[in-house]
């Protein structure tokens, strides 16, 4: 399972994405991203999640999320991408 950090804003998103991308190779057929620790974020968090989803698809792996903050789910719904972030 991949863990999101406590903060994922525009300033740290590239580094977070790099770390999460590195972790994909060690994950099973279904990659679960846990957002329980995520407290401070902006729309960059959604961009990171969507990129991870694309990377999983390229690797032939399923992608799911769990414990995303309600505000992040609301933001995903506002952008019309909530269906792309399937719960685990």
C-alpha positions in Angstrom: 0.0 0.0 0.0 1.2 3.5 -0.9 0.9 6.2 1.7 0.2 9.8 0.8 2.1 12.3 2.9 0.5 14.8 5.4 1.1 17.7 2.9 0.6 17.5 -0.9 0.6 21.0 -2.4 2.0 22.4 -5.6 5.4 22.9 -4.1 5.9 19.3 -3.0 3.8 17.5 -5.6 6.7 16.6 -8.0 8.7 15.0 -5.2 5.7 13.2 -3.8 4.9 11.8 -7.3 8.4 10.7 -7.7 8.4 8.8 -4.4 5.0 7.2 -5.1 6.0 6.3 -8.6 9.1 4.5 -7.2 6.8 2.5 -4.9 4.6 1.3 -7.7 7.0 -1.4 -8.8 6.8 -3.0 -5.3 3.1 -3.2 -5.3 0.9 -6.2 -6.2 -1.6 -6.3 -9.0 -3.9 -3.8 -7.2 -2.2 -0.7 -6.0 -4.0 0.9 -3.1 -3.2 4.5 -2.2 -4.0 5.4 1.4 -4.8 9.1 2.1 -5.3 8.9 5.9 -2.4 11.1 6.7 -3.2 13.8 4.1 -4.2 17.0 5.9 -3.0 19.9 3.8 -3.4 19.7 0.0 -4.5 21.6 -3.1 -5.6 20.4 -6.5 -2.1 19.1 -7.1 -3.0 16.1 -4.9 -5.6 15.2 -7.6 -3.0 15.6 -10.3 -0.7 13.2 -8.5 -3.4 10.6 -8.0 -4.4 10.8 -11.6 -0.8 10.3 -12.8 -0.4 7.3 -10.4 -3.6 5.9 -11.9 -2.1 6.3 -15.4 1.1 4.7 -14.3 -0.8 1.7 -12.9 -2.7 1.3 -16.2 0.5 1.3 -18.1 1.9 -1.4 -15.8 -1.3 -3.5 -16.1 -2.2 -2.9 -12.4 -5.5 -1.9 -10.9 -5.7 1.4 -8.9 -7.8 2.2 -5.8 -7.7 4.8 -3.1 -8.8 4.6 0.6 -9.3 7.1 3.4 -9.1 10.2 1.3 -10.2 13.4 3.1 -13.8 14.4 2.4 -12.6 17.8 1.1 -10.4 16.0 -1.5 -13.3 13.8 -2.6 -15.4 16.9 -2.9 -12.8 18.6 -5.0 -12.6 15.5 -7.2 -16.4 15.6 -7.6 -16.2 19.3 -8.5 -13.7 18.5 -11.3 -15.8 15.6 -12.4 -13.1 13.0 -11.8 -14.4 11.3 -8.6 -15.3 8.2 -10.6 -11.6 7.8 -11.5 -10.7 7.5 -7.8 -12.4 4.2 -6.9 -12.4 3.3 -3.3 -10.5 0.2 -2.2 
